[in-house]
């Protein structure tokens, strides 16, 4: 299959056509394409990007990762592909050992391509090893220190690619070390750490910041806190919820000025309510209210989001004033590098997976291709085949 007459953004520049076969990108060029393909897609000068990779998503379309059912993961995968996501990490909530274990086992059983949806490429453990002072919407009843018998059981499932900790809690030190030994990325999350605490955790191998600005000790001119430490340290990649609710557009721009194209990762942090009408939805043992685009606990605390990744990208472009050529990595390559899959995903390069998203001039998704298969096509899609 060949996509031609498109604005294809690659690490080596802008291309005009791209060929893929057997789920892999096989050729590309900046002039006229060869015409021996079985299938040609005319991109009508729209923009082709690497498929989005969402490292932090709890649910969508009425489903939640903690449901621990096949239907939940399939529903999420088939929802997010409509918004350009080709791969994602189902993300747990702070909960009991049994429910967390069940969610991880369910993810393991459904790793890889989902028919008609995005690929599951691992799992993200958000909690329970957090600081109760910064619990946010994470249930404080279940926040705890990492005892080896439990934490090692979670790691033993063999699918974790991202593990969140509050590094100022001394009992998390061994877990950071163990994750690093296993090649699992460690992230600072729901934390009251000082800048010194973050520096020490980086020395142990921490390289990631979960939903930066949110549930983190803020930047102060005498104590830079987590926010100051992660924005200033080039060893740390920073997640960002670019919905304009969790993070002010000016704060997004500040993050961009600090981290530039290689240091930021846009995430959705979406929950069950994403893609659903306004109303009340289940959130672990509690309820949340989706209203005016925000999802909150009944006490007003933000509880994840209703964001989609295409919207996050458009919001980030608006906040920074940067063109796609400068920020495309924030939805794909940076995430792939963060969890060690950049050898096969995250950018449009020969030999990598054909994970692609075609955007029209408004940034709306027209086609999503997952490992060479068209998984989504917009109803108003104007591309043509021959």
C-alpha positions as CSV (number, residue, x, y, z in Angstrom):
1,X,0.0,0.0,0.0
2,X,1.2,3.5,-0.8
3,X,0.0,6.8,0.7
4,X,0.9,9.6,-1.7
5,X,0.2,13.4,-2.1
6,X,0.6,13.9,1.7
7,X,2.6,16.1,4.0
8,X,4.5,13.3,5.7
9,X,6.5,14.4,8.8
10,X,9.6,12.2,9.4
11,X,12.8,12.7,11.4
12,X,14.7,13.2,8.2
13,X,12.3,15.8,6.7
14,X,9.0,16.2,4.9
15,X,8.1,13.3,2.5
16,X,5.4,13.1,-0.1
17,X,4.8,9.4,-0.3
18,X,5.2,6.3,1.9
19,X,4.9,2.6,1.3
20,X,4.2,-0.2,3.7
21,X,3.8,-3.9,3.5
22,X,3.5,-6.7,6.1
23,X,2.8,-4.1,8.8
24,X,6.2,-2.3,8.3
25,X,7.2,0.9,6.5
26,X,9.2,-0.2,3.5
27,X,9.9,3.0,1.5
28,X,9.3,6.7,1.3
29,X,10.3,9.6,-0.9
30,X,9.9,13.4,-1.4
31,X,9.0,13.2,-5.1
32,X,6.6,11.0,-7.2
33,X,5.9,7.5,-5.8
34,X,6.2,4.3,-7.7
35,X,2.9,3.1,-9.1
36,X,3.2,-0.6,-8.6
37,X,1.2,-0.8,-5.3
38,X,-1.9,-2.8,-5.1
39,X,-3.6,0.0,-3.2
40,X,-3.0,3.8,-3.4
41,X,-4.3,6.3,-0.9
42,X,-4.4,9.9,-2.1
43,X,-3.7,12.0,1.0
44,X,-5.0,15.2,-0.6
45,X,-2.1,17.1,0.9
46,X,-3.2,16.3,4.4
47,X,-0.6,15.7,7.2
48,X,0.6,12.2,8.0
49,X,2.1,11.7,11.5
50,X,3.3,8.6,13.4
51,X,0.4,7.1,15.3
52,X,-0.2,8.6,18.7
53,X,1.1,6.6,21.8
54,X,-0.9,7.3,25.0
55,X,1.2,6.2,28.0
56,X,-1.4,7.2,30.6
57,X,-5.1,6.3,30.0
58,X,-7.5,4.7,32.6
59,X,-10.5,4.3,30.4
60,X,-13.0,5.7,27.9
61,X,-16.3,5.1,26.2
62,X,-17.8,3.8,29.5
63,X,-15.0,1.4,30.2
64,X,-12.2,1.4,32.8
65,X,-9.0,-0.6,33.0
66,X,-9.9,-1.6,36.6
67,X,-13.0,-3.3,35.3
68,X,-10.5,-6.1,34.5
69,X,-12.6,-7.5,31.7
70,X,-11.8,-8.2,28.0
71,X,-14.7,-5.9,27.0
72,X,-13.1,-3.0,28.8
73,X,-9.8,-3.2,27.0
74,X,-11.4,-3.8,23.6
75,X,-13.8,-0.9,24.1
76,X,-10.9,1.5,25.1
77,X,-8.7,0.3,22.2
78,X,-11.5,0.8,19.6
79,X,-12.4,4.2,21.0
80,X,-8.9,5.7,21.1
81,X,-8.1,4.6,17.6
82,X,-10.7,7.0,16.3
83,X,-8.6,9.8,17.7
84,X,-5.3,8.7,16.2
85,X,-4.0,6.4,19.0
86,X,-2.2,3.4,17.6
87,X,-0.6,2.1,20.8
88,X,-1.3,2.7,24.5
89,X,-0.5,1.6,28.1
90,X,-3.7,0.7,30.0
91,X,-3.2,2.5,33.4
92,X,-4.3,1.3,36.8
93,X,-5.8,3.3,39.6
94,X,-4.7,3.1,43.3
95,X,-6.8,0.1,44.5
96,X,-6.6,-3.1,46.5
97,X,-3.9,-5.7,45.7
98,X,-6.5,-8.2,44.3
99,X,-8.1,-5.7,42.0
100,X,-4.8,-4.3,40.8
101,X,-3.5,-7.8,40.1
102,X,-6.7,-8.7,38.2
103,X,-6.3,-5.7,36.0
104,X,-2.7,-6.5,35.2
105,X,-3.5,-10.1,34.4
106,X,-6.3,-9.0,32.1
107,X,-3.9,-6.6,30.3
108,X,-1.4,-9.4,29.9
109,X,-4.1,-11.6,28.3
110,X,-4.8,-8.9,25.7
111,X,-1.4,-7.6,24.8
112,X,-0.7,-6.7,21.2
113,X,-3.1,-5.7,18.3
114,X,-6.8,-5.3,19.1
115,X,-9.0,-6.0,16.1
116,X,-10.3,-2.7,15.0
117,X,-8.4,-0.9,17.6
118,X,-5.0,0.3,18.9
119,X,-2.3,-2.0,20.2
120,X,-1.7,-2.7,23.9
121,X,2.1,-2.4,24.4
122,X,2.3,-2.8,28.2
123,X,0.8,-1.4,31.4
124,X,1.3,1.7,33.5
125,X,1.0,1.3,37.3
126,X,-0.2,4.6,38.8
127,X,-0.3,3.9,42.5
128,X,-0.6,2.6,45.1
129,X,2.9,3.7,46.0
130,X,2.2,7.4,46.2
131,X,2.2,10.2,48.8
132,X,-1.2,10.6,50.5
133,X,-0.6,14.4,50.8
134,X,-0.9,14.6,47.0
135,X,-3.4,11.9,46.4
136,X,-5.6,14.0,44.1
137,X,-8.3,11.7,42.9
138,X,-6.4,8.5,43.8
139,X,-8.2,6.8,46.6
140,X,-6.3,7.6,49.9
141,X,-7.7,4.4,51.4
142,X,-5.4,2.3,49.3
143,X,-2.2,4.4,49.2
144,X,0.6,2.4,50.8
145,X,4.3,1.8,50.9
146,X,5.6,-0.9,48.5
147,X,6.0,-4.2,50.4
148,X,8.2,-6.6,48.3
149,X,5.6,-9.5,48.3
150,X,3.0,-7.3,46.7
151,X,5.1,-5.1,44.4
152,X,7.2,-8.0,43.1
153,X,4.0,-9.8,42.3
154,X,2.9,-6.9,40.2
155,X,6.3,-6.8,38.4
156,X,6.2,-10.5,37.8
157,X,3.2,-10.2,35.5
158,X,5.8,-9.1,33.0
159,X,4.0,-6.3,31.3
160,X,4.8,-3.2,33.3
161,X,6.6,-0.5,31.3
162,X,5.9,2.5,33.6
163,X,5.7,2.5,37.4
164,X,4.8,5.6,39.5
165,X,6.3,6.3,42.9
166,X,6.5,9.2,45.3
167,X,10.3,9.2,45.6
168,X,10.4,11.1,48.9
169,X,8.9,8.0,50.6
170,X,12.0,6.2,51.7
171,X,10.5,2.8,51.2
172,X,10.2,3.3,47.5
173,X,14.0,3.3,47.0
174,X,14.2,-0.4,46.6
175,X,11.4,-0.4,44.1
176,X,13.1,2.2,42.0
177,X,16.2,0.1,41.9
178,X,14.3,-3.1,41.1
179,X,12.4,-1.4,38.2
180,X,15.5,0.0,36.8
181,X,17.2,-3.4,37.0
182,X,14.3,-4.9,35.0
183,X,14.2,-2.1,32.4
184,X,11.0,-0.6,33.7
185,X,10.6,3.2,33.5
186,X,10.1,4.9,36.9
187,X,8.1,8.1,37.2
188,X,7.6,10.7,40.0
189,X,3.8,10.9,40.7
190,X,1.5,12.2,43.3
191,X,4.5,13.5,45.3
192,X,5.5,16.2,47.7
193,X,9.2,15.6,47.0
194,X,11.7,18.4,47.2
195,X,14.1,19.2,44.4
196,X,16.8,17.3,46.3
197,X,14.5,14.2,46.6
198,X,14.0,14.3,42.8
199,X,17.8,14.6,42.2
200,X,18.5,11.6,44.4
201,X,15.8,9.6,42.6
202,X,17.3,10.5,39.2
203,X,20.6,9.2,40.5
204,X,18.8,5.9,41.2
205,X,17.3,5.9,37.6
206,X,14.0,7.8,37.7
207,X,13.5,9.4,34.3
208,X,9.8,10.4,34.1
209,X,7.3,12.8,35.5
210,X,3.6,11.8,35.7
211,X,1.0,14.5,34.6
212,X,3.5,17.3,35.3
213,X,2.2,20.2,37.5
214,X,-0.6,18.0,38.8
215,X,-0.4,16.4,42.2
216,X,3.2,17.6,42.5
217,X,4.9,20.1,44.9
218,X,5.0,23.4,43.0
219,X,7.8,25.6,41.8
220,X,8.9,28.1,44.5
221,X,11.9,30.4,44.2
222,X,13.4,29.0,47.5
223,X,12.2,25.4,47.0
224,X,11.9,24.4,43.4
225,X,9.8,21.3,44.3
226,X,9.0,18.6,41.9
227,X,7.8,21.0,39.2
228,X,11.0,23.0,39.2
229,X,13.2,19.8,39.4
230,X,11.6,18.0,36.5
231,X,11.4,21.0,34.2
232,X,15.0,21.8,34.8
233,X,16.5,18.3,34.5
234,X,17.1,17.1,30.9
235,X,17.2,13.4,32.1
236,X,13.4,13.6,32.9
237,X,10.6,13.4,30.3
238,X,7.5,15.2,31.5
239,X,3.9,14.1,30.8
240,X,1.4,16.8,30.2
241,X,-2.4,16.8,30.2
242,X,-3.0,19.4,27.5
243,X,-6.8,19.9,28.0
244,X,-6.6,23.5,29.2
245,X,-8.2,22.4,32.5
246,X,-5.4,20.5,34.3
247,X,-2.7,22.9,33.0
248,X,-3.1,26.5,31.9
249,X,-2.0,27.2,28.4
250,X,0.8,29.6,29.7
251,X,2.1,26.8,31.9
252,X,2.1,24.5,28.8
253,X,4.2,27.1,27.1
254,X,6.6,27.3,30.0
255,X,7.0,23.5,30.0
256,X,7.7,23.7,26.2
257,X,10.3,26.5,26.7
258,X,12.0,24.3,29.4
259,X,11.8,20.9,27.8
260,X,11.5,21.6,24.0
261,X,10.5,18.9,21.6
262,X,12.4,15.9,23.2
263,X,11.3,16.4,26.8
264,X,7.5,16.4,26.7
265,X,4.9,13.7,26.3
266,X,1.3,14.5,25.8
267,X,-1.1,12.1,27.5
268,X,-4.9,11.9,27.9
269,X,-5.2,10.6,31.5
270,X,-8.7,9.8,30.2
271,X,-11.2,7.9,32.4
272,X,-14.5,6.0,31.8
273,X,-16.3,9.2,31.1
274,X,-14.3,10.2,28.0
275,X,-16.4,10.0,24.9
276,X,-19.6,9.9,27.0
277,X,-22.4,12.5,27.5
278,X,-22.4,14.7,30.5
279,X,-23.4,13.0,33.7
280,X,-22.3,10.9,36.6
281,X,-20.0,7.9,36.2
282,X,-18.4,5.2,38.4
283,X,-14.8,5.9,39.4
284,X,-13.4,3.0,41.5
285,X,-15.8,2.9,44.5
286,X,-16.8,6.5,44.1
287,X,-18.6,8.7,41.5
288,X,-17.4,11.4,39.2
289,X,-19.3,14.1,37.3
290,X,-18.5,15.0,33.7
291,X,-19.5,18.6,33.1
292,X,-18.2,21.3,30.8
293,X,-15.4,19.1,29.6
294,X,-14.0,18.4,33.0
295,X,-14.3,15.2,35.2
296,X,-14.4,15.8,38.9
297,X,-15.1,13.9,42.1
298,X,-18.2,15.1,43.8
299,X,-16.1,17.3,46.1
300,X,-14.7,19.1,43.0
301,X,-11.3,17.4,42.8
302,X,-10.2,16.7,39.2
303,X,-10.4,13.0,38.4
304,X,-8.6,12.3,35.2
305,X,-10.0,13.8,32.0
306,X,-12.3,13.4,29.0
307,X,-9.4,14.3,26.7
308,X,-8.5,12.6,23.4
309,X,-5.0,12.7,22.0
310,X,-5.9,14.6,18.8
311,X,-7.4,17.3,20.9
312,X,-4.4,17.4,23.2
313,X,-2.1,18.0,20.2
314,X,-4.3,20.8,18.9
315,X,-4.4,22.4,22.3
316,X,-0.7,22.2,22.7
317,X,-0.1,23.8,19.3
318,X,-2.4,26.6,20.3
319,X,-0.6,27.1,23.6
320,X,2.9,27.1,22.2
321,X,2.3,28.6,18.8
322,X,4.5,25.9,17.4
323,X,3.8,24.1,14.1
324,X,3.4,20.3,13.9
325,X,6.9,20.0,12.4
326,X,8.3,21.1,15.8
327,X,6.1,19.2,18.2
328,X,5.0,16.0,16.6
329,X,7.4,14.0,18.8
330,X,5.3,14.9,21.9
331,X,2.5,12.5,20.8
332,X,4.6,9.6,19.6
333,X,8.4,9.4,19.5
334,X,9.0,10.7,23.1
335,X,6.6,8.2,24.5
336,X,8.2,5.4,22.5
337,X,11.6,6.4,23.8
338,X,10.3,6.7,27.4
339,X,9.3,3.0,27.5
340,X,11.9,1.5,25.3
341,X,9.9,0.8,22.1
342,X,11.4,3.4,19.8
343,X,13.2,0.7,17.8
344,X,9.8,-0.2,16.3
345,X,7.3,2.6,17.1
346,X,7.0,6.4,17.4
347,X,8.3,7.8,14.1
348,X,7.9,7.3,10.4
349,X,11.1,5.5,9.4
350,X,11.8,2.5,7.1
351,X,11.6,-0.7,9.1
352,X,9.3,0.6,11.8
353,X,5.7,-0.4,12.4
354,X,3.3,1.2,10.0
355,X,1.5,3.0,12.8
356,X,0.1,6.2,11.1
357,X,-2.5,8.9,11.5
358,X,-3.7,11.2,8.7
359,X,-4.9,14.6,9.9
360,X,-6.9,17.2,7.9
361,X,-6.2,20.9,8.1
362,X,-8.2,21.3,11.3
363,X,-6.3,18.5,13.0
364,X,-9.2,16.0,12.8
365,X,-8.3,12.4,12.3
366,X,-9.2,11.0,8.9
367,X,-7.5,7.7,8.9
368,X,-5.7,5.7,11.6
369,X,-3.5,2.8,10.5
370,X,-2.3,0.3,13.0
371,X,0.6,-2.0,12.0
372,X,-0.4,-1.7,8.4
373,X,-4.1,-2.1,8.7
374,X,-6.7,0.7,8.4
375,X,-8.3,0.6,11.8
376,X,-10.4,3.7,11.5
377,X,-11.6,5.9,8.6
378,X,-13.7,9.0,9.2
379,X,-17.2,9.0,7.8
380,X,-16.3,12.2,5.8
381,X,-12.9,10.9,4.8
382,X,-12.0,12.4,1.4
383,X,-9.0,10.1,0.6
384,X,-9.4,8.0,-2.5
385,X,-8.2,4.5,-3.4
386,X,-7.1,3.1,-6.7
